[in-house]
Amino acid sequence: MLSIKSISSKDNGHYKNLKDLVQNAKDRQQQGLFVVEGIHLVQAAQRAGLVAQQTFVAESAFDRPEINVELQSLPVGAQVFALSDALFRSVSSLEQGVSLLQIFDVPELEVSQTVVQTLAHSANAVYLENIQDPGNLGTVLRTAAAAGCQTIFLSNQCADPWSSKVLRAGMGAHFALNLVKNCSAESLFAAWKAPVIATCLEAQQSIYQLDLKMPTLWCFGNEGAGLSFETINAIKTHPHGVLGIIPQSSAVESLNIAAAAAVCLFEQSRQQHAS
Protein backbone atom coordinates (compact mmCIF):
# COMPACT_ATOMS: atom_id res chain seq x y z
CA MET A 1 0.00 0.00 0.00
CA LEU A 2 1.27 3.45 -0.92
CA SER A 3 2.21 5.93 1.78
CA ILE A 4 0.99 9.39 0.79
CA LYS A 5 2.34 12.46 2.56
CA SER A 6 0.36 15.71 2.58
CA ILE A 7 1.98 19.07 1.81
CA SER A 8 0.14 22.30 2.60
CA SER A 9 3.04 24.71 3.29
CA LYS A 10 4.96 26.60 0.60
CA ASP A 11 8.03 26.21 2.81
CA ASN A 12 8.04 22.44 2.46
CA GLY A 13 11.33 21.28 0.96
CA HIS A 14 9.80 18.83 -1.52
CA TYR A 15 7.39 21.49 -2.80
CA LYS A 16 10.14 24.11 -3.12
CA ASN A 17 12.34 21.72 -5.07
CA LEU A 18 9.45 20.76 -7.35
CA LYS A 19 8.79 24.42 -8.10
CA ASP A 20 12.49 25.04 -8.82
CA LEU A 21 12.58 22.13 -11.25
CA VAL A 22 9.46 23.34 -13.09
CA GLN A 23 10.64 26.93 -13.39
CA ASN A 24 14.44 26.86 -13.69
CA ALA A 25 16.59 25.18 -16.33
CA LYS A 26 19.63 25.63 -14.08
CA ASP A 27 18.05 23.53 -11.33
CA ARG A 28 17.06 20.83 -13.83
CA GLN A 29 20.59 20.72 -15.19
CA GLN A 30 22.28 20.67 -11.78
CA GLN A 31 20.05 17.91 -10.43
CA GLY A 32 19.67 15.95 -13.65
CA LEU A 33 15.90 15.91 -13.21
CA PHE A 34 12.81 17.06 -15.11
CA VAL A 35 9.09 17.30 -14.36
CA VAL A 36 6.31 15.71 -16.39
CA GLU A 37 2.84 17.16 -16.01
CA GLY A 38 -0.55 15.74 -16.92
CA ILE A 39 -1.84 12.23 -17.46
CA HIS A 40 -0.93 12.01 -21.16
CA LEU A 41 2.78 12.75 -20.69
CA VAL A 42 3.01 10.68 -17.51
CA GLN A 43 1.64 7.66 -19.38
CA ALA A 44 4.02 8.29 -22.30
CA ALA A 45 6.97 8.35 -19.90
CA GLN A 46 5.82 5.13 -18.26
CA ARG A 47 5.40 3.38 -21.63
CA ALA A 48 9.01 4.30 -22.37
CA GLY A 49 10.07 2.53 -19.18
CA LEU A 50 10.86 5.60 -17.08
CA VAL A 51 10.31 5.31 -13.34
CA ALA A 52 9.28 8.42 -11.42
CA GLN A 53 11.37 9.55 -8.47
CA GLN A 54 8.44 11.43 -6.93
CA THR A 55 4.74 11.86 -7.67
CA PHE A 56 2.62 14.89 -6.73
CA VAL A 57 -1.18 14.93 -6.88
CA ALA A 58 -3.59 17.75 -6.07
CA GLU A 59 -5.79 16.87 -3.11
CA SER A 60 -8.97 17.31 -5.15
CA ALA A 61 -7.74 14.88 -7.82
CA PHE A 62 -7.55 11.74 -5.70
CA ASP A 63 -11.12 10.81 -6.60
CA ARG A 64 -10.29 10.72 -10.32
CA PRO A 65 -10.23 7.13 -11.65
CA GLU A 66 -7.20 7.78 -13.87
CA ILE A 67 -5.23 9.06 -10.87
CA ASN A 68 -5.98 5.90 -8.92
CA VAL A 69 -4.85 3.76 -11.86
CA GLU A 70 -1.55 5.64 -12.00
CA LEU A 71 -1.00 5.42 -8.26
CA GLN A 72 -1.69 1.67 -8.26
CA SER A 73 0.94 1.21 -10.98
CA LEU A 74 3.70 2.80 -8.86
CA PRO A 75 6.29 0.49 -7.31
CA VAL A 76 6.33 -0.31 -3.61
CA GLY A 77 8.07 2.47 -1.69
CA ALA A 78 7.31 5.17 -4.26
CA GLN A 79 7.30 8.72 -2.90
CA VAL A 80 3.82 10.19 -3.33
CA PHE A 81 2.76 13.63 -2.10
CA ALA A 82 -0.68 15.20 -1.87
CA LEU A 83 -0.42 18.93 -2.58
CA SER A 84 -3.10 21.34 -1.46
CA ASP A 85 -4.97 22.64 -4.49
CA ALA A 86 -3.55 26.12 -3.94
CA LEU A 87 0.04 24.84 -3.94
CA PHE A 88 -0.59 22.67 -6.98
CA ARG A 89 -2.00 25.62 -8.95
CA SER A 90 1.02 27.72 -8.01
CA VAL A 91 3.44 25.24 -9.57
CA SER A 92 1.35 23.85 -12.41
CA SER A 93 1.78 25.17 -15.95
CA LEU A 94 -1.50 23.65 -17.11
CA GLU A 95 -4.78 25.52 -16.76
CA GLN A 96 -6.81 22.35 -17.29
CA GLY A 97 -6.23 18.65 -17.10
CA VAL A 98 -5.60 16.00 -14.47
CA SER A 99 -3.62 17.41 -11.55
CA LEU A 100 -0.62 15.11 -11.64
CA LEU A 101 3.14 15.81 -11.66
CA GLN A 102 6.06 13.39 -11.66
CA ILE A 103 9.82 13.92 -11.38
CA PHE A 104 12.12 11.81 -13.57
CA ASP A 105 15.85 11.49 -14.18
CA VAL A 106 17.12 13.17 -17.35
CA PRO A 107 18.66 10.49 -19.60
CA GLU A 108 22.38 11.23 -19.93
CA LEU A 109 23.70 10.30 -23.37
CA GLU A 110 27.15 10.75 -24.89
CA VAL A 111 27.62 11.93 -28.49
CA SER A 112 29.92 9.32 -30.04
CA GLN A 113 28.22 6.34 -28.42
CA THR A 114 24.78 7.59 -29.45
CA VAL A 115 26.00 8.11 -33.03
CA VAL A 116 27.23 4.50 -33.15
CA GLN A 117 23.92 3.18 -31.80
CA THR A 118 21.86 5.31 -34.18
CA LEU A 119 23.81 4.21 -37.26
CA ALA A 120 23.75 0.60 -36.08
CA HIS A 121 19.96 0.80 -36.29
CA SER A 122 20.17 2.47 -39.74
CA ALA A 123 18.20 5.31 -38.19
CA ASN A 124 17.99 9.00 -38.99
CA ALA A 125 18.99 11.84 -36.67
CA VAL A 126 18.65 15.60 -36.40
CA TYR A 127 21.13 18.24 -35.26
CA LEU A 128 19.48 21.41 -33.92
CA GLU A 129 21.62 24.52 -33.61
CA ASN A 130 20.51 27.37 -31.34
CA ILE A 131 16.75 26.70 -31.53
CA GLN A 132 15.55 29.03 -28.81
CA ASP A 133 11.76 29.03 -29.00
CA PRO A 134 10.34 26.24 -26.79
CA GLY A 135 7.29 25.79 -29.00
CA ASN A 136 9.41 25.41 -32.12
CA LEU A 137 11.76 22.99 -30.38
CA GLY A 138 8.95 20.79 -29.09
CA THR A 139 7.24 20.78 -32.49
CA VAL A 140 10.46 19.72 -34.23
CA LEU A 141 10.89 16.88 -31.72
CA ARG A 142 7.32 15.75 -32.33
CA THR A 143 7.80 15.96 -36.11
CA ALA A 144 11.09 14.05 -35.98
CA ALA A 145 9.60 11.26 -33.90
CA ALA A 146 6.59 11.02 -36.21
CA ALA A 147 8.91 10.77 -39.23
CA GLY A 148 10.79 7.88 -37.64
CA CYS A 149 13.94 9.66 -36.48
CA GLN A 150 15.69 8.05 -33.56
CA THR A 151 18.05 10.72 -32.21
CA ILE A 152 18.17 14.48 -31.69
CA PHE A 153 21.46 16.28 -31.05
CA LEU A 154 21.14 19.78 -29.60
CA SER A 155 23.73 22.55 -29.44
CA ASN A 156 24.37 24.19 -26.08
CA GLN A 157 22.42 27.31 -27.12
CA CYS A 158 19.16 25.45 -27.68
CA ALA A 159 16.24 25.91 -25.31
CA ASP A 160 16.12 23.30 -22.56
CA PRO A 161 14.33 20.30 -24.13
CA TRP A 162 13.13 19.21 -20.67
CA SER A 163 11.25 22.42 -19.86
CA SER A 164 7.49 22.21 -19.40
CA LYS A 165 6.81 24.23 -22.58
CA VAL A 166 8.96 21.99 -24.76
CA LEU A 167 7.51 18.85 -23.18
CA ARG A 168 3.97 20.07 -23.87
CA ALA A 169 4.78 20.94 -27.49
CA GLY A 170 6.51 17.59 -27.94
CA MET A 171 3.36 15.69 -26.87
CA GLY A 172 5.32 12.64 -25.72
CA ALA A 173 7.91 12.66 -28.53
CA HIS A 174 10.71 13.04 -25.96
CA PHE A 175 10.16 9.46 -24.85
CA ALA A 176 10.49 8.08 -28.38
CA LEU A 177 13.81 9.82 -29.03
CA ASN A 178 17.39 9.83 -27.83
CA LEU A 179 18.09 13.46 -26.80
CA VAL A 180 21.73 14.49 -26.58
CA LYS A 181 22.36 17.99 -25.22
CA ASN A 182 25.34 20.35 -25.49
CA CYS A 183 26.65 18.93 -28.77
CA SER A 184 29.18 20.73 -30.94
CA ALA A 185 28.79 20.40 -34.68
CA GLU A 186 32.50 19.67 -34.96
CA SER A 187 32.48 16.61 -32.68
CA LEU A 188 29.17 15.36 -34.06
CA PHE A 189 30.20 15.60 -37.72
CA ALA A 190 33.50 13.88 -36.97
CA ALA A 191 31.64 10.90 -35.52
CA TRP A 192 28.84 10.71 -38.13
CA LYS A 193 30.05 8.59 -41.07
CA ALA A 194 26.90 8.90 -43.18
CA PRO A 195 25.14 11.72 -45.09
CA VAL A 196 24.91 15.11 -43.35
CA ILE A 197 22.31 17.36 -44.97
CA ALA A 198 21.18 20.94 -44.44
CA THR A 199 18.93 23.26 -46.40
CA CYS A 200 19.99 26.73 -47.49
CA LEU A 201 18.77 29.24 -50.05
CA GLU A 202 22.07 29.17 -51.95
CA ALA A 203 21.94 25.42 -52.61
CA GLN A 204 21.55 24.25 -56.22
CA GLN A 205 19.74 20.94 -55.67
CA SER A 206 16.18 20.55 -54.50
CA ILE A 207 15.73 18.16 -51.60
CA TYR A 208 13.35 16.26 -53.90
CA GLN A 209 16.31 15.51 -56.20
CA LEU A 210 18.46 14.10 -53.40
CA ASP A 211 18.79 10.41 -52.66
CA LEU A 212 17.58 10.24 -49.06
CA LYS A 213 17.42 6.48 -48.60
CA MET A 214 20.54 6.28 -46.42
CA PRO A 215 20.56 7.04 -42.67
CA THR A 216 20.98 10.81 -42.51
CA LEU A 217 21.88 13.53 -40.06
CA TRP A 218 19.66 16.53 -40.83
CA CYS A 219 20.83 19.94 -39.61
CA PHE A 220 18.47 22.81 -38.80
CA GLY A 221 19.46 26.19 -37.44
CA ASN A 222 18.20 29.13 -35.43
CA GLU A 223 14.76 30.56 -36.20
CA GLY A 224 16.17 33.86 -37.46
CA ALA A 225 19.79 33.27 -38.43
CA GLY A 226 19.64 29.67 -39.62
CA LEU A 227 22.76 27.53 -39.35
CA SER A 228 25.98 29.33 -38.53
CA PHE A 229 28.56 30.05 -41.20
CA GLU A 230 30.94 27.63 -39.47
CA THR A 231 28.40 24.81 -39.49
CA ILE A 232 27.53 25.33 -43.17
CA ASN A 233 31.24 25.18 -44.01
CA ALA A 234 31.64 22.03 -41.91
CA ILE A 235 28.85 20.39 -43.90
CA LYS A 236 30.48 21.43 -47.18
CA THR A 237 33.74 19.79 -46.14
CA HIS A 238 32.18 16.68 -44.61
CA PRO A 239 32.87 13.56 -46.75
CA HIS A 240 29.13 13.00 -47.06
CA GLY A 241 27.91 16.59 -46.66
CA VAL A 242 25.08 17.87 -48.88
CA LEU A 243 23.25 21.19 -49.13
CA GLY A 244 19.74 21.25 -50.58
CA ILE A 245 16.95 23.73 -51.03
CA ILE A 246 13.22 23.43 -50.36
CA PRO A 247 11.47 24.76 -53.48
CA GLN A 248 8.95 27.41 -52.51
CA SER A 249 7.12 30.45 -53.76
CA SER A 250 9.09 33.69 -54.00
CA ALA A 251 6.27 35.38 -52.06
CA VAL A 252 7.97 34.41 -48.79
CA GLU A 253 11.63 34.41 -47.83
CA SER A 254 11.80 31.19 -45.83
CA LEU A 255 9.89 28.54 -43.90
CA ASN A 256 9.46 28.28 -40.16
CA ILE A 257 12.02 25.84 -38.68
CA ALA A 258 9.34 23.33 -37.71
CA ALA A 259 7.74 23.47 -41.17
CA ALA A 260 11.11 23.07 -42.90
CA ALA A 261 11.94 20.08 -40.72
CA ALA A 262 8.58 18.47 -41.54
CA VAL A 263 9.09 18.88 -45.29
CA CYS A 264 12.60 17.39 -45.19
CA LEU A 265 11.98 14.55 -42.77
CA PHE A 266 8.79 13.35 -44.42
CA GLU A 267 10.33 13.52 -47.89
CA GLN A 268 13.04 11.22 -46.56
CA SER A 269 10.40 8.99 -44.95
CA ARG A 270 8.59 8.80 -48.29
CA GLN A 271 11.75 7.78 -50.13
CA GLN A 272 12.76 5.23 -47.55
CA HIS A 273 9.32 3.61 -47.48
CA ALA A 274 9.17 3.59 -51.29
CA SER A 275 12.44 1.70 -51.44
N, C-alpha and C positions, 0 to 999 in steps of 0.2 A: 504493500500500500504506500502511495506517495505521501511524503511529508510536505505540507504546503505552509510556508511562512508568510505572514501578512506584513505589508509595509505601508505605513500611512504618513511617515515623516519624510520631508524632502532632505533631511540631514542623514538619512540612512545611507550607509556606504555602498550597498548594492545598487540602490536607485541612482546615486550620484555617478557611479561608474557607468551604469547603463546610459545615462543622459550624455556623459562625455563621449561614449562610443558612438552614439547616434549623431552627435553634433560636430565632432572634431576628428578630422582625418589624422591629425598628429597622434591622438590617443589610440586610434585604430592601428596605426602603424607601429607605435611603441609596444602595444600589447599583443599585436598579431591577432586581433579579433574583429569581427564585424557583426552587425545586428540585422536580422531578418524580421520583417514585419508583415503580418497578415497571413491568413490561412493558406492562400495560394502559394506564396513563396516558401513558407515553412514546409509544406508538403513537397515542393520541388526539391528543397534541400535534403529532405529525408529520403526521397526516391534516389538521390545521388549518393546516398550512404553517409551523409554528414550526421554527426551526433552533437546535439546542442550541449553547451556547457551549462547554460542557465535558461530557464523559461519564466516569462513574466506574463501574467494574465490580469486583466482588469476585473475587479471584484464582481461587477455586474455581468460579466461574460461567462461565469462558471456554470450557468444554466443552459448554455448553448450546446446542443448535441455534438457539433464538430469540435468544440473545445474538449469535451470529455473524451472523444475518440483520440485526440492528439495526446492528452494527458495519459491515457491508458497505454499508449504506445511507447512512452518513455521508459528507459531502463530503470531498474531498481537503484535507488540512491540518487536519482536525478534531483537537481536543485530547482525547485519550483517556488515562485513568489507570487502572491496576490497583491497587486497594487491597487490602492484606492483609485476610484475613477478619476479624481482630480489629478493625481500624480500621473496616471497613465496618459491622460490628455496632454499633460505638459511635456511629455517626452515623445508622444506619437506624432508621426508625420502624415498619418492618414486621417482624413476627416470622417470617413465611413469605413465599414468593414469590421471583421471580427477582431476583438481587442487582444491580440496575441503577439508577443515579441520573443525571439530566441537569439542567444549569443552563440556564435560559432567561431572556430579557429579559421584564420585565413590560410588557404593552401599555399605553402611556400615551394615555388618551383624555380629551378635553375635553367638558364638559357640553353646551354649546349646539350644538356641531357634531354630537355623537352624537345629540342630540334630533332635529335636522334629518334625519340619515341614517335614524334609526329610523322617523320619521313618513313619510319618503319611500318606505319599503318597506311602509307600512301595517302596521307591526309593533307588538306589545305590549311593554310594559316594566314593570319593578317598581322601586319605591323602597323600600329597607330602612333603617329608622331604629334605630340602636343595637342591632342583633342581635349578642349577645355570645358565644353558645355556638357553637363551631366546627361541631359536628354539626348543629345547627339550620340554620346558614348554608349549609353544603354541601348539605343536603337541600333547602332552598328553591331553591338554584341548579339542582339536578338536576330538581326538579319544574318550575321555570320553563322550562328547556330542553325538557323532555318535552312541555310544553303549547304549545310553539311561540313562546315569548317570545324576543325578540332581544337585549334590553338590560337590565342590572341597574345601578341607581344605588345607591350605598352612602353613608350618612352617615359622618362621620369617627370616630364612636364604635362602628362595627361591628368585629367581629373581622376580622383580616387575611384576606381571601379567598384569599391565596396561601400560607397556612400548610399544612403537611403534613396536618393534621387536616381542614381544609376541603376540600382537594384530594381526599382519600380519600373523604369523604362525598359530594362532587360527582360522583365516578365519571366524570370526563371532560366534565361539563357546562360547565366553565370555557371549554373550547375551542370551544363552540358559542354562546357569549354574548359580548356586549360588556360588560365590567365597568368601571364608572367609580367610582373611589373619591373620598372626601372631598367629597361633594356636600352642599350645603345645600338644604333643601326650598324655601326662598325663591327661589333662583336657578333651580332645576329647574322649579318650578311656573310661573315667569315665562316660561320658554322653551317649555313644553309647551302647545300650542294645541289639545289634544284632551281627552277625558274623563280626569279624575283621580278615582279611586275608592278609598275605604277602608271597612273594616267597623268598626262599633262597636255596642255593646249598646243605645245610645240611639236608633239609627236606626229609622225607621218602615218603610222598604221592605226586603223580602227581596231578596237578590241575585238570586233566581230571577225576580223581577219586573222587574229592570233590563234595558234593552236594551244588550247587551254586544257588539254587532256591530262597533262602531267601534274603531280602535286606542286602547288604554287604558293609562294609567299607574296601576298598582295600588300601594297604599301599605300596608306592614306594619310594625308597630312592635315594640319591645322585648318579650322573652318575658314579663316580669312587668308592666311598666307600659303596654305598648301604645304607640301613637303619642302624642307629646307634645301638650299642650294647644295649643301654638302651631301645630303641624302640622295638627291637626284644624280649627282656625279658618281656616288658610290654604286648606284644601280647601273649607270652607264658602263662602269668598269667591272662590274660583276661578271663572271664567266657566263652566267645565264640570265643577265639582266635585260629587261625589255621595257620600253616605254610605249604606251598606247594612248589613244584618244577615244573618248566617248562621243560619237557623232551627235550633234544637237543643233537646234535652231540657233541662228545668229541673234535672235531676239533677246537671249539672256547670255550672260558672260560665263556662268558655270553652274554646276549642280551643287546642292547641299551635300555634305560629306556622307550622310546616311543614304541619300538617294544614289549617289555615285557608287557607294559600296554595294548596294542592292543590284544595280545594273551589272557590275563586274562579276560579282559572286554568283549570280543566277545565270549569267551567260556561261560561266565556267561549269556550273552544275548542269546546264542544258547539254553542253558538249560532252561532258563526262558520262552522262546518262545515255546519250545517243551512241556513244562508242561501246 
